[in-house]
Amino acid sequence: MELEAKAVLEILRQKGVTALYHANTVQTACTFLQQGFLMARGVVEERGLVQTPQQSDESDRKHGIWYDVFVDAFDIHQKLRRVNAYGPVLFVLDVELLSRASMASIWITKSNPASWDKKALSNRYFSTIEEFRQQYRKHEPEQQFMLRHSGGLLRLAPHLLKIVVDDPEVRVNEVDTYSQALGAFKASARGGGLGGVVMERRQCKGKCLCKEQYKAMSKKKFNRFFEL
């Protein structure tokens, strides 16, 4: 089920994919920046670092993907015009990272792991490069890229192009949540040797539901996304 990373990269280039994306919460993003890596949830846990619990944690452990790093090939928030379920912080990485010598192979899902309980392995992952070439859809959110042979770590430098942060336009205890998150990211990035990383406020195009969704969120869910 593992595919040659360089062959996958060539197909992605042909499809016009120039970047890979990873969304997460403010708290977990700070940990990544402090460490200088995207990190699998199992690795963060083992090292005793801070991360926000996710609904997929139990499923990830069950299906043996707790130590894998996940990325998407498009910006889900931008394309679907809604809040990303994994969080308001988006790491944008150069797709050319797949050409690294250490990135020999990659696994690509056909469906979300949360729905895998009754699915055969062949319905969970693409089996061959040709199958991937024929069936890959650039904006299909269930087709996720799993880095299974990276030791649960993906170094951010030099492939991190920028970080895009949602602005929910919500204040908590008179504190602007976007400004607070940005300050925390800058401090964390300096600690992780990433002081020069570009950080952008998300600019939604067209009719996006994110502002309404943020304002309608329960306090518990909003805090899970934005608390430090």
C-alpha positions, 0 to 999 in steps of 0.5 A: 500500500505504500507508494513511491514518493517521487512518483506521487510527486510527479502526479501531484505536479501534473494535477497542479498541486504546489503545496501540502497542508496540515491544520491543527489547533493553536495549542498544538501548533505552538508545540510544533513551532517550538520543536521545529517539526510537524509531529505525529500525535503518538510522538507528542504524547511520548515526549510529554509535550502539549497537544489538544485532544482530537475526536480521531485519537481513539480511531488513530490508535486502533488503526495503527496510525497514531505515529503517522504525520498527516497532510492534505493536498489542498486548503480544506477551509478555502475550498469548502468555505468552512472551518477546518475540523482539525483547527484554525491554524494551517501549516503550508509546506512546499510539495517538493518536500516529497523529493527528499531522499528520506521521503522514499514512500508515502501512503494515501488514504481513499477514505477517512480513517474514522470510517475504516472499521468495516473496510478492507485494506484495499478500500482504505489506501491506494494500492498502486501508483496507477490506481492513484493516478486514475482515482485521485481527486485534487479536492477530495478531503478523504484522500489524505497523505500519510508519512509513515516512515518519517519517525513521526516527525517532519522537519518544518525548515526549509519546506514551511512556506507560511502559516495561515491563521483564522481570525474568528473576530471573537474576544475572550475576556477582552482579549482578541483571540487572533492577536493572542494566537499570533503572539504565541506563534511568534514566540514559539517560532523563535524558540524553534529556530523558525523566527522568519516564518511568514504568518498570514491572517486568513482572507476568505474568498467568496461566501465563507461560513467560518465567521458564523461558525466560530460565533456559533461554537460552544465555549468548549469547542472554541476554547479547544481551537484557540486556547494556549 
